[in-house]
Amino acid sequence: MSRLIVASALTGLLIHSASAQLPPDVKTSTFFGGTGTDRAIAVANGPDGRIYITGTTDIRDIPAAESFNFGPPGDVDIYVARLTLANNGVESVTYLGGTAEDAPYDIAIAPDGGIVVAGYSASPDFPTGNAFQSTLSGGGLNGYDGILFKLSADGSGIVYSTFIGGNDLDGNGVDGALGIEWARALLIEDDGTTWVTGETGAPDFPATQVFNGRSCLQDETVVGSPLIDDAWIAKVSSAGSLLLSTCIGGPQRDVGRDLNMTADGDIVLNGHTRSADFPVTAGVYQEERSGIGSAYDIFVMRLDSTLTTQVFSTYIGSTDTEFSQRSALSPSEGVILAGQTFSPDFPSTNATMFGGGDSDALILELSSDGTTLKHASFIGGPEAEYGFGLSLDFAGRVYMLGSIQPTVRQPGLDPEPGLPRTAMTRGGSGNGDAFAVTYGKTGPVSFNLLGGSNLDVGGVSIAFDANNHAWVSGDTESPDFPTLNAFQPSLNGIGDGFLARILLDADEDGITDDVDNCLKTQNDGQIDTNGDGYGNRCDPDLDNDGNVNFIDLQLFEAVFFAQEGDGVYDPDADFNSDGSINFIDLIVMEALFFSVPGPSALAP
């Protein structure tokens, strides 16, 4: 199908529509799956240059050079795949599961190369090892527990694997009794310690401490009432020991959706809540919940590393529901997050307008102290749009991954992104597309749609490889999903995952990063007078020794104020190539002094 989002958020953007042809920014696109139904949910990059994908499958036959199996095949199992880009193929796939349903939400690579995955399981026989909780607690209608596991670097062994959960509240088979106890996102510190967040409906969740004098689900108003959960955070050692955990919330449903770490070790948690007395602090952007009735507001909370002190905590919302998804910290430690809004009156900070469908994707930035909404934009049209994945590249540009779905909203049940597909309500033919949008220094600069004639859904994460290419994943039921440089060019099953590589232009000079000789500095002419692979705009290394220092400054002073054609002029020192060596060029020298030239994609 071909689809175009219509919203003022996209005015002036380069918009590429999903069709039989791929957008020009996409240089790799491939199916990924076996003969059953497969999803590619999250993607990560490793220091070894590999790309790692995790998702679900109902048949353990994804084509790969090597396969490893842990636990019996079940209804739905988890896979973790390692891709070697040099050989353009799947090096290995590791399957983990039990007899019921198991699924991942997030993946990251530890400093020692181990592969860490967070998710959920309803399988009593899910494979565990070195676990701080070796048995499924379950409870509720579905009986899920969160799971966290770490594989060896080659995927052949389990370093640790554990459940994280308690016995969910029982009820009438709706909401709080669903047993939705999931691990939704993780981050890994330099020493291999893992932080993970999610939600629980269990009063006996394995919390090591109370938060704000409140234990897990302590003040829930009605046992088994609609979607009564707490957010939680846990800290786990590199060997799998539980170091710290706590529940955070109020008397209604509270969901931990993602977390980040500041330079001084604070934890920044984001999620969404229906609790009117969620623990917020004074003087923040929004001290009271805005959602009417059972609607959700986003929350953002910054905590110290002991999880005992709130630096700040705020709601972000309007009259209808807002869902929070992936997030990242800006260079100034502002909180940038992707999400979804059902509120036409959500406070956009620019000229963007609600697109008119059930919901719009949402991207926003909160100041580092939690007091100011610095940016908020709608991305949407006449259907339902969801913002899922979000990440920043090395230049600080923001990339968001999401989906466009013709979702029909049911009264009293918002189709929350990230629920199992069977729990999401889709109307019409079920068709949809994935999208990836890029935000530059002044706003959104490109928008790529990825899809075919059937259902296509974006994943929840974005990974950047060593060349600053963005890798995104998702799943598709479209036999005509467009491919390029694919190691699997066709749909193998009912549904497959997909993996796409998008070339970036971090400095927004019209030169994609794979061929740009100044990756962080605009150099649209790509002038490189000494031919060393570094463009003049980022190359004050005049003696070509790989360092910018006093020797280079002396060489620069010798030609300062020289003009082209005067016999003294040195084109290598004319960094902006305007024919004059002057203070503008001195600014370039100062910016990289005691540093190195570049970076460049073309330097040896």
NUMIFI-137276 format. One record per residue (C-alpha): x, z, y; residue in one letter. Coordinates in steps of 0.5 Angstrom, whole numbers, plus 500, padded with zeros to 3 digits. Layout:
XZYA;...
***
This chain:
500500500M;502499507S;501505512R;502506519L;502513523I;499513530V;501518534A;504519541S;510523537A;512516535L;512513541T;518509542G;520510535L;523505530L;518505525I;519502518H;512501514S;512502506A;511496503S;514491498A;521491502Q;525498504L;526500511P;533497513P;536504513D;535506506V;541503502K;539506495T;532507492S;531508485T;526511480F;528517476F;524519470G;523518462G;516516459T;512522461G;510524468T;516527472D;517529479R;523530483A;522536487I;529538490A;536535491V;542538493A;549536494N;556539491G;563539493P;565535487D;561529491G;555529486R;548529487I;544534484Y;536534482I;531538480T;524537478G;519537472T;517533466T;513533460D;517529455I;525531455R;527524455D;530522462I;535517461P;542520461A;549520458A;548527456E;543532455S;542540454F;536543452N;534551453F;528553450G;522550447P;519544450P;512546453G;507543457D;511542463V;519543463D;524544468I;530539469Y;536539472V;540533473A;547531475R;548524478L;555521479T;555516485L;561513483A;558510476N;551510479N;548513474G;545520471V;551524468E;547529465S;540532464V;539540463T;532542460Y;529549461L;522551459G;518555454G;511553451T;507554458A;508551465E;515552468D;517548475A;523549480P;522549488Y;529549490D;536548488I;543549491A;550549488I;555555488A;562556491P;564556483D;560549482G;555553478G;548550479I;542555482V;535554481V;529558484A;522557481G;516559477Y;514560470S;508562465A;512561459S;513568455P;519564452D;522561458F;530562456P;533568459T;540571459G;544576463N;537578466A;535583470F;528582468Q;528579461S;520579460T;515575463L;510580467S;505575468G;498577470G;492574474G;489567472L;496563471N;500569469G;506566473Y;513570475D;518567479G;525565476I;532564478L;537561474F;544559474K;547554470L;555552469S;558547473A;557541468D;550544466G;551545459S;550553459G;546558462I;550563467V;544567468Y;537566468S;531572469T;524573471F;522576478I;515579478G;510584476G;503584473N;499581478D;492584480L;486582476D;480579479G;475574478N;479568477G;480566484V;486567489D;489573488G;487573481A;491566480L;497570479G;501565483I;508569483E;513564485W;521564487A;520558493R;527558496A;534560496L;541560499L;548562497I;553566501E;561564500D;562569495D;556566491G;551572492T;544569492T;538570497W;531568494V;524569497T;517567495G;511571494E;508576489T;501579487G;504585483A;504592486P;509593481D;514587483F;521589482P;523592489A;529596490T;526599497Q;520599501V;519595508F;517599514N;514605509G;510600505R;511598498S;508592495C;501590496L;500597498Q;495596503D;491590500E;484591502T;480588496V;484588489V;483581486G;480578493S;482571495P;489570495L;492577496I;500576496D;506579499D;512575501A;519578498W;526577499I;531579493A;539579493K;542577487V;550577485S;553571483S;553574475A;545575476G;545582478S;539585482L;542588488L;536588493L;529587494S;523588498T;516586499C;514584506I;506583508G;500586510G;493587507P;492579506Q;496573503R;503573506D;508567503V;515567504G;517560504R;524559506D;530563509L;537562513N;543566514M;546567521T;553568523A;553575523D;549576516G;542577518D;537574514I;531569518V;525569514L;519564515N;513563511G;505564513H;500569513T;493571513R;494578515S;492580522A;497586522D;503583519F;509587521P;511583528V;515586534T;514587541A;516582546G;516576541V;513569542Y;506571539Q;504578537E;497577535E;495572529R;491566532S;488564526G;480565525I;477567519G;481566513S;486561517A;494562516Y;499563522D;506561521I;511567521F;518568523V;522574522M;529576523R;532582519L;539585518D;542584511S;540591509T;533588510L;531595513T;531593521T;527587524Q;531584529V;524580531F;518578528S;513573531T;507569529Y;506562531I;499559530G;493557533S;485557531T;486554525D;491554519T;498553520E;503552514F;510553514S;515550509Q;523549510R;527551515S;534551518A;538554524L;540550530S;547551533P;545556537S;541560531E;534557534G;529557528V;527550526I;522549521L;517543518A;510545516G;503543517Q;497544522T;490543521F;489546529S;488540534P;489545539D;496547537F;501548543P;505542543S;511543548T;511535549N;506529550A;504529542T;497529540M;494531534F;493525530G;486526528G;486527520G;485533516D;492535518S;498533522D;506535520A;509539525L;516540527I;518546531L;524550534E;523558536L;529561540S;534565537S;531571540D;524570537G;521570544T;520562546T;517556542L;522551545K;519545541H;513543537A;511536536S;505533531F;507527527I;500525524G;495519524G;488519521P;489522514E;493528512A;500529513E;505534511Y;512536513G;516539507F;523538507G;528540513L;535539514S;541538520L;547534519D;554535522F;552533528A;546538529G;540532528R;534534525V;531530519Y;524532516M;521529509L;514529508G;508526505S;502522508I;496523503Q;488522504P;487529502T;480531503V;479539505R;475543502Q;471549506P;475556504G;481552500L;486549504D;490544500P;497548501E;503543500P;507546494G;502548490L;502545483P;499538483R;493540479T;491545485A;491540490M;485536492T;486529493R;480524495G;479517496G;484513491S;489518491G;494514494N;499516499G;506515502D;513519503A;516519510F;523521513A;523522520V;530523524T;530527531Y;536526535G;538529542K;532527546T;527527540G;525523534P;528516534V;526513527S;521514522F;521511515N;516510510L;517510502L;512508498G;508503493G;501502492S;499508488N;501516490L;508517493D;510524495V;516527498G;520532496G;522539499V;529538501S;534533504I;542533502A;547530506F;553527502D;561527504A;559521508N;553524512N;548520508H;541523507A;539524500W;531525499V;527526493S;520525491G;515523486D;511516485T;506513481E;507506484S;510501479P;512497486D;515502489F;521499492P;528499489T;535498492L;542499488N;538502483A;540505476F;533505474Q;529499477P;522500474S;517506473L;518509466N;512513465G;506515468I;509518474G;517518475D;521521481G;525517486F;531518489L;533515496A;539514500R;538513508I;544511512L;544516518L;547514526D;549521528A;551520535D;545515536E;550509538D;546504534G;552504529I;550507522T;555513520D;558509514D;561504518V;562508525D;569509527N;567515532C;561519528L;560524533K;561520540T;557514542Q;562508541N;557502540D;563497542G;567500536Q;573499540I;580501537D;586498540T;591501536N;587500529G;588506526D;581507524G;579512530Y;575509535G;578510542N;572514544R;574520539C;582518539D;586522544P;592522539D;596517542L;603519538D;598518531N;601524528D;594526526G;594532531N;592532539V;597536542N;602537548F;606531546I;599527547D;598530553L;605528556Q;604521554L;597521557F;600524564E;605518564A;599513565V;594517569F;591513574F;594506571A;589500572Q;589494567E;594489569G;599494573D;604494567G;603501566V;596501563Y;596503556D;589501553P;590507547D;589512553A;583508556D;578512552F;572509555N;575502555S;573501562D;580498565G;582505568S;585511566I;582517570N;579523569F;573521565I;579519560D;582526561L;575529559I;576526552V;583529551M;580536553E;575536548A;579534542L;585538545F;589542539F;584539534S;584532530V;581525532P;575523530G;571524525P;571517523S;568513517A;573508517L;580512518A;584512512P;
***
